[in-house]
Amino acid sequence: MIDLVVELSGDRLIGIEIKAAAAVDAGDARHLAWLRDTMGPSFVHGLVLHTGPGLFALADRLTAAPIGTLWS
C-alpha cells in the first residue's frame, strides 16, 4: 500500500511507503513500481522508508531509506 503521494508542479509525483521492518527489498516497493509503471514520466521517484540502517536503490526510480533520514 502506498502511504503518501506527493504531487509536484508539472503533473509530477513522488510516492512514499513506510514499512515497520529493518530489512526491505524490491517486493516491498511493488505498489510503487506499479505506480511508476502506470504514471510513466510523471512519476519522479518512489521511496520506501524503513527502520533499518541502509540507504540503497531497489529498482529504477525506487529507493529504500532509513526513516531517520527525514530528520537527520
Secondary structure, DSSP 8 states (H G I E B T S, - for coil): ---EEEEEGGGEEEEEEE-S-S---GGGGHHHHHHHHHHGGGEEEEEEEESSS--EEEETTEEEEEGGGGT-
